[in-house]
Amino acid sequence: MRIASTSTLIITACAVAAACRGTLATHPSAPRPVAEGLAPTPPMGWNSWNKFGCRIDEALIRETADAIVSSGMKDAGYQYVNIDDCWEAPARDANGNLAADPQRFPSGIKALADYVHSKGLKIGIYSSAGTGTCQRRPASLDHEVADARTFASWGIDYLKYDNCNNEHRPAFERYRAMGNALKATGRPIVFSLCEWGQNKPWEWGRTVGGNLWRTTGDIRDRWTSMLAILDKQVGLEKYSGPNGWNDPDMLEVGNGHMTNGEYVAHFSLWSLLNAPLIAGNDIRSMGDSTRAILTNRDVIAVDQDWGGEQGHKVRDDGEQEVWMKPMSTGDRAVILLNRDSTTATVRATMQEIGLPAGTHTARNLWTHADTSFGGEITAELPGHSVAMYLVHH
């Protein structure tokens, strides 16, 4: 089973993310700070693995870059085109450097990066902190300096760094070596730690140069998998903030094994969690319903809120849950979740979501309709679905 994970260190305007978030929450009307670092908001983009696995080549990457632009995804905020495992030649070149598979990527990665950059997008690549990648291609353990220089020379903007074939060496040391090597290149490269959450990378990811870190094993395109990963995010919110994000893995929206309502729930919850929004479907052929989910700007705005405070669960009634994210404006993003397969009514009081009692205006982020709620927010939800609101303070 191939697993992915992410982590990064970034310089932020606040020395401690939690302290920064607390300041923003206390003073929602304060001027927006100047964003520093490589990931002041969660990265948005696309990755080849969830849909294509090893079935990748340079034509796919070029066509996907084109489709990100033509579909409106670029305008919605998606910018990274990330190549996952299997781009590598079976062995290093005569000089000991990584090289692209000559059949799949005959023009080389530099030419591909130039093409992606010409579209106003950024490009990401993949390696592992082990002796081989998860698909047994050459990886970067003990080659960190050389490989980081290679990535920088190609114009790479983002590195997803996996954990396969790690020889049981300490994770902190392996990821720190690559973080230091990336920094030494002088090129700004987002560092995504795909450590699978095995050694609690949320506790040390920033210190090794990480910008995001996987908190779990791989997601699958199933409702049960998505919920299992969601459950593991409870309690991790204090570790997330500008330039250092918890990563519950990439999106499965549009890959065909969940319903449209389940994909709406998936995208809503990941946005409330400040998750990196890395699409994993075939952008070139996606239908209107998938496009509508991935480009919902009201929901994306929750994920990209500059205050960077991660949402959390405020009530659990078993199959029905309430999740809330404080916004930098003082508003509250709220998700009412029905995990059950049958229809249920889900409620949340204003006090539960941190607002004073009384009537508040709320915007439904999927219907885009405004309504007013008295002492509580309520929605009758079909099985496996959510309602998502922005409740004004």
C-alpha positions in Angstrom: 0.0 0.0 0.0 1.5 3.3 -1.0 1.2 6.1 1.5 1.8 9.7 1.3 2.6 12.4 3.8 3.7 16.0 4.0 5.7 18.5 6.1 7.5 21.8 5.9 9.3 24.6 7.7 8.4 28.1 6.8 9.2 31.5 8.2 6.1 33.1 9.5 5.3 36.6 10.7 4.5 35.0 14.1 7.1 32.9 15.9 4.4 30.6 17.2 1.4 29.8 15.0 -0.9 29.3 17.9 0.0 32.7 19.3 -0.5 34.3 15.9 -3.9 32.7 15.5 -5.0 33.8 18.9 -4.1 37.4 18.1 -6.1 37.3 14.9 -9.1 35.7 16.6 -9.1 38.4 19.3 -8.7 41.3 16.9 -10.7 40.3 13.8 -10.7 43.8 12.5 -7.0 44.1 12.6 -5.3 44.8 9.3 -4.3 41.8 7.3 -0.7 41.0 8.0 1.9 40.8 5.2 2.1 37.1 4.3 5.6 35.7 4.5 6.8 32.1 3.9 6.0 29.6 1.2 2.6 28.6 2.3 0.8 31.4 4.2 -2.4 29.7 3.2 -2.9 25.9 2.5 -1.4 25.0 -0.9 -3.9 24.4 -3.7 -3.2 22.3 -6.8 -3.4 18.9 -8.4 -1.5 15.6 -8.0 -1.3 12.7 -10.4 -1.4 9.7 -7.9 -5.1 9.2 -6.8 -6.4 8.9 -10.4 -3.4 7.8 -12.5 -0.9 6.0 -10.2 2.0 5.1 -12.3 0.2 5.7 -15.6 1.7 9.1 -16.1 3.7 10.9 -18.9 4.6 14.4 -20.0 1.5 14.6 -22.2 -0.8 14.1 -19.2 1.0 16.7 -17.2 0.9 19.3 -20.0 -2.8 18.5 -20.7 -3.6 18.8 -17.0 -1.9 22.2 -16.8 -4.0 23.3 -19.8 -7.2 22.0 -18.2 -6.5 23.7 -14.8 -6.5 27.0 -16.7 -9.4 26.3 -19.1 -11.7 24.8 -16.4 -11.5 27.9 -14.2 -9.5 26.1 -11.5 -6.5 28.4 -11.8 -8.8 31.4 -11.3 -10.3 29.7 -8.3 -6.8 29.5 -6.7 -5.3 26.2 -7.8 -1.6 26.6 -8.8 0.5 23.5 -8.3 0.7 20.8 -10.9 2.4 17.9 -8.9 3.9 14.9 -10.5 3.9 11.9 -8.1 5.8 8.6 -8.2 7.0 6.9 -11.4 8.4 10.0 -13.2 11.9 8.7 -12.5 14.2 6.7 -14.7 14.9 3.2 -13.3 18.4 4.3 -12.2 20.4 7.4 -11.6 22.4 8.8 -14.5 26.2 8.4 -15.0 26.8 11.4 -12.7 24.7 9.9 -9.9 21.8 12.3 -10.4 18.1 11.7 -10.7 16.8 11.6 -14.2 13.4 11.4 -15.8 12.1 8.2 -17.3 13.1 8.6 -21.0 10.0 6.9 -22.3 7.4 8.7 -20.2 9.2 12.1 -20.1 11.4 12.3 -23.2 11.6 16.1 -23.1 12.9 16.0 -19.5 11.5 17.7 -16.3 13.0 21.1 -17.0 11.1 21.5 -20.3 7.9 20.3 -18.6 8.5 22.8 -15.7 9.0 25.6 -18.3 5.7 24.7 -19.9 3.8 24.6 -16.6 5.3 28.0 -15.7 4.3 29.4 -19.0 0.7 28.8 -18.0 1.1 30.9 -14.8 1.2 27.7 -12.7 3.8 26.0 -10.5 5.2 22.5 -10.7 5.8 19.9 -8.0 7.7 16.6 -8.0 8.0 13.6 -5.8 10.7 11.6 -4.0 11.1 9.6 -0.8 13.2 9.8 2.3 14.4 6.3 1.6 16.6 4.1 -0.6 13.8 3.8 -3.1 10.4 5.4 -3.8 7.2 3.4 -3.0 7.3 2.2 -6.6 11.0 1.2 -6.3 12.4 4.1 -8.3 15.5 5.9 -7.2 14.9 8.0 -4.0 16.8 10.6 -2.0 18.0 9.2 1.2 21.7 10.2 1.5 21.4 12.1 -1.8 19.5 15.0 -0.4 22.0 17.8 -1.4 22.4 16.6 -5.0 18.7 15.9 -5.5 17.6 19.3 -4.1 20.1 21.0 -6.4 18.6 18.9 -9.3 15.1 19.9 -8.4 16.0 23.6 -8.1 17.9 23.5 -11.5 14.7 22.1 -13.1 12.6 24.9 -11.7 10.6 22.8 -9.2 8.3 24.7 -6.8 7.0 21.9 -4.5 8.4 18.6 -3.2 6.2 15.8 -1.9 8.6 13.6 0.2 7.4 10.1 1.0 8.5 7.6 3.6 9.0 4.3 1.8 12.1 2.2 2.1 13.4 4.3 5.0 15.7 1.6 6.6 14.1 2.4 9.9 16.3 5.5 10.3 14.8 8.3 12.4 12.2 10.3 10.6 13.3 13.6 12.0 16.9 13.3 10.7 15.8 12.1 7.3 13.3 14.9 6.7 15.6 17.5 8.3 18.4 16.6 5.8 16.1 17.3 2.8 14.7 20.4 4.4 18.2 21.8 4.9 19.1 20.8 1.3 16.1 22.6 -0.2 16.8 25.7 1.8 20.5 25.7 0.7 19.5 25.8 -3.0 18.1 29.3 -2.6 15.0 28.4 -4.6 11.6 28.6 -2.8 10.3 25.0 -2.8 7.3 24.1 -0.7 8.3 21.0 1.4 5.4 18.5 1.8 6.2 15.7 4.3 4.6 12.5 3.4 5.6 10.7 6.7 2.1 9.2 7.1 1.7 10.5 10.7 3.8 7.7 12.1 6.1 9.8 14.2 3.7 12.7 14.9 5.2 15.1 12.3 2.8 17.8 13.4 5.0 18.2 16.4 8.3 18.7 14.5 7.5 19.4 10.9 8.1 23.1 11.0 11.5 22.6 12.6 12.8 20.5 9.7 11.6 23.0 7.1 8.2 21.6 6.4 5.2 23.5 5.1 2.7 20.6 5.4 2.8 17.2 6.9 0.6 14.2 6.3 -1.3 13.1 9.4 -2.5 9.7 8.3 -2.0 6.9 5.7 -3.4 7.2 2.2 -7.0 8.2 1.5 -9.2 6.0 -0.7 -12.1 7.0 -2.8 -14.7 5.8 -0.3 -17.0 7.5 2.3 -15.7 5.2 5.1 -12.0 6.1 4.3 -12.7 9.8 4.2 -14.5 9.7 7.6 -11.8 7.5 9.2 -9.2 10.2 8.2 -11.5 12.9 9.4 -11.7 11.3 12.8 -7.9 11.3 13.1 -7.8 15.1 12.8 -9.5 15.7 16.1 -7.0 17.3 18.5 -4.5 18.3 15.9 -5.8 21.8 15.2 -3.3 23.5 17.5 -0.5 22.4 15.3 -1.9 24.0 12.1 -1.3 27.6 11.0 0.3 29.8 8.3 3.2 28.1 6.7 2.7 24.8 8.5 -0.4 22.8 7.8 -1.9 19.4 8.8 -2.5 17.4 5.7 -5.2 14.7 5.8 -4.2 13.7 2.2 -5.3 14.7 -1.2 -8.9 15.1 -2.6 -10.8 12.2 -4.2 -13.5 14.5 -5.6 -14.6 13.3 -9.0 -12.9 9.9 -9.0 -16.2 8.0 -9.2 -16.6 5.9 -6.0 -18.5 8.4 -3.9 -21.8 10.2 -4.6 -22.0 13.8 -5.4 -23.3 14.5 -1.9 -20.4 12.6 -0.4 -17.9 14.6 -2.5 -19.5 17.8 -1.3 -19.0 16.7 2.3 -15.4 15.7 1.6 -14.6 19.1 0.0 -16.4 21.0 2.8 -14.7 19.1 5.6 -11.2 19.4 4.1 -11.8 23.2 3.6 -12.9 23.6 7.3 -9.7 21.7 8.3 -7.4 24.1 6.4 -6.3 21.1 4.4 -4.2 21.6 1.4 -6.7 21.4 -1.5 -4.8 19.1 -3.9 -7.3 17.7 -6.5 -6.7 14.1 -7.5 -9.1 13.6 -10.4 -8.8 13.8 -14.2 -9.2 17.5 -14.7 -9.3 17.1 -18.5 -12.6 15.2 -18.5 -14.3 16.2 -15.3 -18.1 16.9 -15.5 -19.9 20.0 -14.4 -20.8 18.7 -11.0 -17.2 17.9 -10.1 -16.0 21.3 -11.4 -18.7 23.0 -9.4 -17.4 21.4 -6.2 -13.7 22.0 -6.8 -14.3 25.7 -7.8 -16.8 26.7 -5.1 -15.2 30.0 -4.1 -17.3 30.4 -1.0 -16.0 27.1 0.4 -12.4 27.7 -0.9 -12.5 31.0 1.0 -12.9 29.1 4.3 -9.9 27.0 3.6 -7.8 30.0 2.5 -8.8 32.4 5.3 -5.7 34.3 6.1 -6.1 33.9 9.9 -5.2 30.2 9.5 -7.2 28.8 12.4 -8.1 25.1 11.7 -11.7 24.0 12.3 -12.6 21.5 14.9 -15.4 19.3 16.1 -17.7 21.0 18.6 -20.3 18.3 19.1 -20.5 14.6 18.4 -23.9 12.9 18.7 -22.7 9.6 17.2 -23.8 9.7 13.6 -24.4 13.4 13.6 -21.7 16.0 14.2 -21.1 19.7 14.3 -17.8 21.2 13.1 -16.7 24.9 13.4 -13.9 27.1 12.2 -13.4 30.7 13.5 -12.8 33.1 10.6 -10.4 36.0 10.8 -13.4 38.3 10.4 -15.0 37.0 13.6 -17.6 35.0 11.6 -17.9 31.2 12.0 -17.8 28.6 9.3 -20.0 25.7 10.4 -20.6 22.2 9.1 -23.5 20.1 10.1 -22.6 16.5 9.2 -24.8 13.5 8.9 -22.6 10.4 8.7 -25.6 8.0 8.8 -27.2 6.5 5.7 -30.7 7.8 6.6 -32.0 11.4 6.8 -31.5 13.2 10.1 -31.9 16.7 11.5 -28.7 18.3 12.8 -28.6 21.3 15.1 -26.0 23.6 16.7 -26.6 26.5 19.1 -25.0 29.8 18.7 -23.2 29.4 22.0 -21.7 26.1 20.7 -20.1 27.9 17.7 -18.9 30.8 19.8 -21.4 33.4 19.0 -23.8 35.3 21.3 -27.4 34.1 21.5 -29.9 35.7 19.3 -30.6 36.0 15.5 -27.6 35.7 13.1 -27.5 35.9 9.3 -25.9 32.9 7.7 -24.9 32.1 4.1 -25.3 28.6 2.8 -22.0 28.0 1.1 -23.5 25.5 -1.4 -26.8 27.1 -2.3 -25.3 30.6 -1.9 -28.5 31.7 -0.2 -28.7 33.9 2.9 -31.0 33.1 5.7 -31.4 34.0 9.4 -31.3 31.7 12.4 -32.5 32.4 15.9 -30.9 30.5 18.8 -29.7 27.6 16.7 -28.7 26.5 13.2 -30.6 23.5 12.0 -30.8 21.5 8.8 -32.5 18.3 7.7 -29.8 16.3 5.9 -30.0 13.2 3.7 -27.7 10.4 4.5 -23.9 11.0 3.9 -24.2 14.7 3.5 -23.4 18.1 5.0 -24.8 21.6 5.2 -22.1 24.3 5.4 -22.8 27.9 6.5 -20.9 31.0 7.1 -22.6 32.5 10.2 -22.0 36.2 10.6 -21.0 37.6 14.0 
